Amino acid sequence: MIEAAGIFSGMNSYPESQEVLSGLGEKVTHSLARAVKLASKDLRTYRDAYPTWVAQASERGLANWIHDRLWAHLTALLDGHPGVTLSDAEPTREIVVGLGYRLRVKRHREDGQVSSYATQTALEFFAQGVQDTFPGLEEVRLVAGYEWEADSREIGEAVLSLRDGHDNVVWLVALPDVSEAGGSVTPVRPTAPVPSLPSVDVPAPGRHEATEDGST
């Protein structure tokens, strides 16, 4: 986890990672982590079926393939969810959560850096606090995605980062792991005690006992 102090919009502190995770909500954070896990599974399937193709793929080509799989899973998990808007206007894909968060999905290196063409829109996205808005309604720009294990060419853990400028990583945190089945952390429930069987008195032959309502 990378954490750093800084100034947001020239006056306020940067939002802390836990504040941002809470603002995004469990549905979004779990979907981001789940999409990374599913894309990692897709990559293993692709490698098993076509190992030569994967070995010969360029880093940019493989990154684009993974990005497409990630976006497909995110669309399936988040499309139609209240408060979440998915924008797919190639080459820019964004997730907007509520009025305060805008996310893009990218591969992260171990130091938190990401690759991006230095277009005007990219520079504006990475720069926090430059948009014109009312005080207190600033939009936080975030980068979700995964850590890339370059040596093995494998997808690592799901991460979320905040930066102010392309190269200035304010913080980077790992997203909570999710279960394969439900898409959320499975709570550990205490084991309930096993109730003992009731004892029953069996009357001797020829003997009758009255029940509570007076019948025999």
N, C-alpha and C positions, 0 to 999 in steps of 0.2 A: 504494500500500500504506500502510495506517495502522498504526502500532505505538505502543503506550504502555505505561508501567510501571504496576504496581498491586499490590495485596495480595489474594490469593485466600483466602477463608475466614478472613480476619483474621490469618493466620500465614504462609502459603506464597505464593510468587510465582505469578502467573498462568502457565499453561502457554504456552510460545512457539508460534508458528504452525507451525513445522517439526515440533515435537514432536507437535502435534495431527494434522497431515497424515500423519505416520508412524503414529500410533495408529489413525487411520481406515483406513489401507491404500489401496493403489492402486485396488483395485476400487471402493471407495466414492467416492474423490475423482474418479476418471475418470468414474464414472457421474453424479456431480453435474454435472461439466462437460459431459458428453455430453447430458444431459437439457436443459440450457440451450441448447445448440446446436440440438437437435431442436425445442425450443419456439420458438426464433427462426425456424427454417424454417417451422414451422406458422403463425406470425404473418405471415410474408411470403406464404404461400399464402392465408391468410384475407384479407389486404389486396388481393391480386391479384384474388381472386374477388369480394369484396364491399367495395370501397374506401369506399363511402358508409357502410356499417355501421360500419366501423372508425373513420372520421372522426367519426361521430356518437356513438360509445361514450363513456361517462363514464370518467374515470380509474379509478375503483373497479371499474366493470364490466369494463374491459379487463384490469385487474390480476387480477380473479377468473378471467377466461377463460384468461389466461396461466398462472395458478397451476394450474388444472385440467389443462392440457396438460403442465406440468412434472411434476405428480404422476403422471399417466398414464405418462410416459416413465420416471420413477424406479421406479414399480411394475414395469414391464416389465424394467428393468435389474437391479433388486436383489431382487425377490421370490424367496424361496427361497435366497438367498445365506447361507452359514453365518455366524452371529454378527450378522446384521442382521435387525431386526424393524421392520416397517412398521405403523403404527397410523393408521387412517383413521376417526376418530370426529368427524364434522363438528360444529362448524367447525374442530376441531383435528386436524391431521395431523402426525405425528412419525415420525422415523427414529431408532431406537436401535441403536447399534453397540457390541457387546460389553457390558461392564458400566460403561463409563466415559464414553460420549458419547451425548447426546440432541440431535437436530437438528430445527429447523423450517425451512421454505422460505419466503423472503420477497423482495420487491423492495427493493433498496437504492438510496438516493440517493447522489450523488457524495461526500457527507460521511460516508457509512456509516450514516445514520439509516434506520430502517424504520418503517412504519406498523403500528399494532396497537391494538386496543381495550384500554383499561386495566382488564381484568378481573383478578380475583384470581389465576387460573391463569396469565395472561400475566405478571403482575408477579412471580410466583414462578418462572416459567421464566427470565426475564431476570436474576434475582438469583442470582449465583454463590455457592455455598457455604452456602446456607441449609437444604439438606435434611439430615435426620438420618441419619448413616451412620458407619461406622467410619473412623478416620483413615487416609488414603491411598486410600480408596475413593470419594472425592467424585466426583459426576457433573458433567462439564463440559457446559454448555448452549451450543449453537452455532446460528448462523443461516446457512444456505446460501441460494443464490439467484443473483441477477444484478443488475448495475447498470442502472438505467433511464435511457436518454437521452431526457430529457423533451422537448427541442425537436423531435426527429424522431420521437418515440414509437416507439423501437426498443429491442430488448433488447441490452444491451452484454455485457461479459465476465462469465463465471461467477465468483462470489466466495464467500468464507467469512469470517464474522466472529465474534468473541467479544466480548461486552459484559458489564458488571456493572451491571445496571439498564438500563432501556429506552434511555436517552439516552447512557450512558457506553460509548463504543466503545473497547475495549481494543486490539484490532487487527482489521484487515481486509486480506485478501490475495486476489489473483486465483488461481483454480485453474488447474492446468496445462491447456494447450490439448490437445485430443484430435483424432485423425484421424476423418474421416467414415466410413471403412470399418470399422476395427477397434475403435474406442472407446478407443484408447490411443495414447500418443506412439509414433510409428514410429521406431525407432533407425536411425541412419545407419551402415551397415556399410561397412568398407573394401572397395575393389574388389580382388578377387583377380586375380593376374596370369594372363594367358591362357597355358596351357601350349603350348610349341612342339611341332610335329608331329615324331614320331620319323623318323629317316632310315632307309631300308631299302635294303640292298645287293641288287640284282637280279643273280643269276648269269648269266653269258654263256650262250648256247644250247649245249646239249650238256654243260654242267658241272653236277654235283650236289654239294651240301654237306650234311653230316650235321647233324641237329638235336641238341639237348641229350640226348635219350633214345637217340641212336644211330641213329634211323631216317633215311631219305633221302627 
